[in-house]
């Protein structure tokens, strides 16, 4: 497959998968058929676009190809069930089935949020619902979904498959949801958006150092939900956290596509209007409004991000306060990622040896990040031999190409400095 057509296909799959899924589900109401049909459409594009050229509207091309595939399957089912004419007439006219509702409350009109709400149906466990939404709606790879939930990839693949089968077997309706279902699904929707942002902000695999489109879509999703639930503290806290981090997107990647560490970033490229908005949001969250564990965790993480975003220079960063915030976060919602963040902050506040000691309590199976942090701290501590070993461990585990390139460069530089 040629470079241009491959890039175009990867881009449309990355940016339009959720919207295409939502459109097809709204029309056909069959998750099993829609997902298979979209996969077949992508395979067809990979075969034909190199020879025929990239279509003017790649998303429309995939939608048409997938629709034809669904219709083919419906025809086959209709023939088997001897109900062909009725099904074909309805499908070919593109008419949506009537959704009967006892309550005619406001419908959720946003395609992505609609599909996320469908995936987060109460019949599914929250973790399974979030995982399904990440994979199906937002196009996060199974590997990266597994990394977010700290489980092996085969385990996550099986979990997502079970969730899809449960939806099909239980007949969970892919109808247009009402806004009044949000309260019951709010925590799962917020968690899904948070995980999607994390997957975009620090992809665990692939060529991109930053998936700004995915992170931006997560921010947009939270804004949409917040417009429906404007006083919800968990959404306010989550949006503040995301804006603080997302504001640095343009400075995280160098002109060569390489990683730019926080200390080396050009702060004039940060989006100050987003930082200012996040500061305003955070100030509205007094203790009386932070009443859930999830909300409290987002607030503390936003405070950590605020220390970075509001420091005039890297040297002015109050690492002692960041360590204190991590201590609070570990009391509220302990996690390996929080322990890793605290170890980094402690190294900045008290020196590399303190950070290395804190790393002893960090266990992130399958992740390269603890080893990468250990390698950098060993370099600072003057232990070059141990640092090289840690870099090699990180390189063996890393599946993100941009980060892998950075780690190899660091190892090479360390070897030539002896």
C-alpha positions in Angstrom: 0.0 0.0 0.0 1.5 3.4 -1.0 2.5 5.9 1.5 -0.2 8.5 0.6 -3.1 6.1 0.5 -1.9 4.4 3.7 -1.6 7.7 5.5 -5.1 8.8 4.3 -6.6 5.5 5.4 -5.0 5.6 8.8 -6.1 9.2 9.3 -9.7 8.5 8.5 -9.9 5.4 10.6 -8.3 7.3 13.5 -10.5 10.4 13.2 -13.8 9.1 11.9 -14.2 5.6 13.2 -16.5 6.6 16.1 -18.7 8.8 13.9 -19.0 6.2 11.2 -19.9 3.5 13.8 -22.5 5.8 15.3 -24.1 6.6 11.9 -24.2 2.9 10.9 -25.6 1.8 14.3 -28.3 4.5 14.1 -29.4 3.2 10.8 -29.1 -0.6 11.2 -29.1 -1.2 15.0 -26.8 -4.2 14.7 -23.4 -4.0 16.5 -22.2 -7.3 15.2 -22.9 -6.4 11.6 -21.7 -2.8 11.8 -18.3 -3.6 13.3 -17.6 -6.4 10.8 -18.8 -4.2 7.9 -16.5 -1.3 8.9 -13.6 -3.7 9.2 -14.3 -5.1 5.7 -14.6 -1.6 4.3 -11.2 -0.7 5.7 -9.7 -3.8 4.1 -11.3 -3.0 0.8 -9.9 0.5 1.0 -6.4 -0.9 1.6 -6.7 -3.0 -1.6 -8.3 -0.4 -3.9 -7.1 3.0 -2.9 -3.5 2.4 -4.0 -4.7 1.6 -7.5 -7.7 3.9 -7.8 -6.5 6.8 -5.7 -7.7 8.2 -2.4 -11.4 9.3 -2.8 -12.3 12.9 -2.4 -14.3 12.0 0.8 -12.6 9.0 2.4 -15.1 8.8 5.3 -18.1 8.8 2.9 -16.4 6.0 0.9 -16.0 3.9 4.0 -19.6 4.6 5.0 -20.9 3.5 1.6 -18.8 0.4 1.5 -19.7 -0.6 5.0 -23.4 0.0 4.3 -23.3 -2.3 1.3 -21.7 -4.9 3.4 -24.4 -4.7 6.1 -27.1 -4.9 3.4 -25.4 -8.0 2.0 -25.6 -9.6 5.4 -29.2 -8.5 5.9 -30.1 -10.0 2.5 -28.5 -13.3 3.5 -30.3 -13.4 6.8 -33.6 -12.4 5.1 -33.3 -15.3 2.7 -32.6 -17.7 5.5 -35.5 -16.4 7.6 -37.9 -16.0 4.6 -38.5 -12.4 5.6 -36.5 -10.8 2.9 -38.9 -8.2 1.4 -39.7 -6.5 4.7 -36.0 -6.2 5.8 -34.7 -5.2 2.4 -37.3 -2.4 1.9 -36.5 -0.9 5.3 -32.7 -1.2 5.0 -32.4 0.0 1.5 -34.5 3.1 2.1 -32.2 3.9 5.0 -35.1 4.5 7.3 -34.4 4.4 11.0 -36.6 2.3 13.2 -39.0 4.1 15.4 -37.8 4.3 19.0 -40.7 4.2 21.4 -40.1 6.1 24.6 -42.3 6.5 27.6 -40.6 9.8 28.4 -39.9 12.2 25.6 -37.1 14.0 27.4 -34.3 15.7 25.4 -32.4 13.4 23.1 -28.7 13.3 23.1 -27.8 14.6 19.6 -24.0 14.3 19.7 -23.0 11.2 17.7 -20.0 10.3 19.8 -21.7 10.9 23.2 -24.7 9.0 22.0 -22.6 5.9 21.2 -20.6 6.2 24.4 -23.9 6.2 26.4 -25.0 3.1 24.4 -21.8 1.3 25.3 -22.0 2.4 29.0 -25.4 0.7 29.4 -26.0 -0.4 33.1 -26.2 -4.1 31.9 -22.4 -3.9 31.4 -19.9 -3.6 34.3 -18.3 -0.1 34.3 -14.8 -1.3 33.4 -16.1 -3.4 30.5 -18.3 -0.5 29.3 -15.4 1.9 29.3 -13.1 -0.6 27.5 -15.8 -1.2 24.9 -16.4 2.5 24.3 -12.7 3.2 24.0 -12.2 0.4 21.4 -15.5 0.7 19.5 -16.2 4.5 19.6 -12.8 6.2 20.0 -10.6 3.7 18.1 -8.1 3.1 20.9 -6.1 0.0 20.2 -6.7 -3.1 22.3 -3.1 -2.9 23.4 -3.5 0.6 24.7 -6.8 -0.2 26.3 -5.2 -3.0 28.1 -2.3 -0.7 29.2 -4.8 1.8 30.6 -6.5 -0.9 32.7 -3.2 -2.6 33.7 -4.1 -6.0 32.3 -2.5 -8.2 29.6 -3.6 -7.6 26.1 -5.3 -11.0 25.6 -7.2 -10.5 28.8 -8.5 -7.1 27.5 -9.3 -8.5 24.1 -11.4 -11.3 25.7 -13.2 -8.7 28.0 -14.1 -6.5 25.0 -15.4 -9.5 23.1 -17.5 -10.6 26.0 -19.0 -7.1 26.3 -19.9 -7.1 22.6 -21.5 -10.5 22.8 -23.5 -9.5 25.9 -24.8 -6.5 24.0 -25.9 -8.6 21.1 -27.2 -11.5 23.2 -29.1 -9.3 25.6 -30.6 -7.2 22.9 -29.4 -4.0 24.5 -31.0 -1.3 22.3 -28.8 1.0 20.2 -31.5 3.6 20.3 -31.1 7.4 20.6 -30.7 7.9 24.4 -32.3 10.6 26.4 -30.3 13.1 28.4 -31.9 11.9 31.5 -29.9 8.7 31.4 -26.7 10.7 32.1 -26.9 10.7 35.9 -26.8 6.9 36.1 -24.0 6.6 33.6 -22.1 9.8 34.4 -19.2 8.2 36.3 -18.6 5.7 33.6 -18.8 8.3 30.8 -16.3 10.5 32.8 -13.9 7.6 33.3 -14.1 6.7 29.6 -13.3 10.3 28.6 -10.4 10.4 31.1 -9.0 7.2 29.7 -9.4 8.3 26.1 -7.5 11.5 27.0 -4.8 9.5 28.6 -4.5 7.3 25.5 -4.2 10.4 23.3 -1.9 12.3 25.6 0.6 9.4 26.0 -0.1 6.6 23.4 1.3 3.3 24.5 1.9 2.1 20.9 2.1 3.3 17.4 4.1 6.0 15.7 2.6 9.1 17.3 4.1 10.7 20.4 0.9 12.5 20.9 -2.6 11.8 19.5 -3.9 15.4 19.8 -7.0 14.4 17.8 -8.0 11.7 20.4 -7.1 13.9 23.4 -9.0 16.8 21.8 -12.1 14.6 21.2 -12.0 13.6 24.9 -12.0 17.2 25.9 -14.9 18.0 23.5 -16.8 15.0 24.8 -16.5 16.3 28.4 -17.6 19.8 27.2 -20.7 18.3 25.6 -21.6 16.3 28.8 -20.9 19.4 30.9 -23.3 21.4 28.7 -26.0 18.9 29.7 -25.0 18.7 33.4 -23.4 22.2 34.0 -23.2 21.9 37.8 -21.6 18.5 37.9 -18.4 18.7 40.0 -16.8 15.6 38.5 -17.1 17.1 35.0 -15.7 20.5 36.1 -12.7 18.8 37.8 -12.1 16.5 34.8 -12.2 19.4 32.3 -9.8 21.4 34.4 -7.4 18.5 34.5 -7.6 17.9 30.8 -7.2 21.6 29.8 -4.0 21.9 32.0 -2.4 19.0 30.2 -3.8 19.6 26.7 -2.6 23.2 26.8 1.0 21.9 26.3 0.3 19.8 23.2 2.1 22.0 20.7 5.3 22.1 22.8 5.6 18.4 23.5 6.7 17.5 20.0 9.8 19.0 18.3 10.1 20.0 14.7 11.6 16.6 13.9 8.6 14.8 15.6 10.7 13.9 18.6 9.9 14.1 22.3 10.4 17.4 24.1 10.6 16.9 27.8 8.6 19.2 30.1 11.7 21.1 31.3 12.8 21.8 27.7 9.4 22.9 26.3 8.9 26.4 24.8 6.3 27.7 27.2 5.3 30.4 24.8 3.7 27.6 22.7 1.4 26.6 25.6 -2.2 27.5 25.1 -2.5 30.1 27.9 -6.3 30.6 27.3 -6.8 26.9 28.2 -4.6 27.2 31.3 -6.6 30.3 32.4 -9.9 28.5 31.9 -8.7 25.5 33.9 -7.6 27.8 36.7 -11.1 29.3 36.8 -12.7 25.9 36.8 -10.5 24.6 39.6 -11.3 27.6 41.8 -15.0 26.8 41.7 -14.5 23.4 43.3 -14.6 24.1 47.0 -14.6 21.2 49.6 -18.4 21.2 49.7 -18.6 20.3 46.0 -16.0 17.6 46.0 -18.0 14.7 47.5 -17.0 11.6 45.5 -13.8 9.7 45.4 -13.6 10.1 41.6 -14.1 13.8 41.7 -11.5 14.2 44.5 -9.0 12.3 42.4 -9.5 14.5 39.4 -9.2 17.7 41.6 -5.9 16.6 43.0 -4.5 15.6 39.6 -5.7 19.0 38.3 -3.7 20.7 41.1 -0.6 18.7 40.1 -1.0 19.8 36.5 -1.7 23.3 37.6 1.7 23.5 39.3 3.4 22.8 36.0 1.1 24.9 33.8 1.3 28.0 36.0 5.1 27.9 36.7 6.8 30.7 34.7 9.9 28.4 34.1 10.8 24.8 34.8 13.1 26.0 37.6 10.2 27.7 39.3 8.2 24.5 39.6 7.2 23.8 43.2 8.1 20.1 43.3 7.6 20.0 47.0 4.0 20.9 46.6 3.6 18.4 43.8 5.0 15.6 46.1 2.4 16.7 48.7 -0.4 16.5 46.1 0.7 13.0 45.1 0.6 12.0 48.8 -3.0 13.1 48.9 -3.8 11.3 45.6 -2.4 8.1 46.9 -4.6 8.3 49.9 -7.7 9.0 47.8 -7.1 6.6 44.9 -3.8 4.7 45.0 -2.4 3.5 41.7 0.9 2.5 40.2 0.8 5.6 37.9 0.4 7.9 40.9 3.3 6.2 42.6 5.5 6.6 39.5 4.5 10.3 39.3 5.4 10.8 43.0 8.8 9.1 42.5 9.6 11.6 39.6 8.5 14.6 41.7 10.4 13.4 44.7 13.6 13.0 42.6 13.2 16.7 41.5 12.5 17.9 45.1 15.1 15.8 47.0 17.5 14.3 44.4 17.7 11.2 42.3 18.5 8.8 45.1 15.2 9.7 46.8 13.4 9.1 43.6 15.1 5.7 43.0 14.1 4.6 46.5 10.5 5.6 45.8 10.6 3.6 42.5 11.0 0.4 44.5 7.3 0.6 45.3 6.2 1.0 41.6 5.0 -2.0 39.8 3.6 -1.5 36.3 3.8 -4.9 34.5 4.4 -4.5 30.8 5.1 -0.8 30.9 8.4 0.7 29.9 7.9 3.9 31.9 9.3 2.8 35.3 12.4 1.5 33.7 12.8 4.7 31.6 12.5 6.8 34.8 14.9 4.6 36.6 17.4 4.9 33.8 17.2 8.7 33.8 17.6 8.9 37.6 20.6 6.5 37.5 22.2 8.8 35.0 21.8 11.7 37.3 23.1 9.7 40.2 26.2 8.8 38.3 25.5 5.1 37.9 26.1 4.8 34.1 26.3 1.0 34.0 23.0 0.5 35.9 21.5 3.2 33.7 22.4 1.4 30.5 20.7 -1.8 31.8 17.6 0.2 32.7 17.5 1.8 29.3 17.7 -1.6 27.6 14.8 -2.8 29.8 12.7 0.2 28.8 13.6 -0.3 25.1 12.5 -4.0 25.2 9.1 -3.0 26.7 8.4 0.2 24.7 5.9 0.0 21.8 5.6 3.7 21.0 8.0 4.4 18.1 8.7 8.0 19.0 9.5 7.2 22.6 11.5 4.2 21.5 13.6 6.4 19.3 14.2 8.8 22.2 15.3 5.9 24.5 17.7 4.5 22.0 19.2 8.0 21.5 19.7 8.3 25.3 21.3 4.9 25.5 23.6 5.7 22.6 24.6 9.0 24.1 25.3 7.3 27.4 27.6 4.8 25.7 29.6 7.4 23.9 30.1 9.5 27.1 32.2 6.8 28.8 
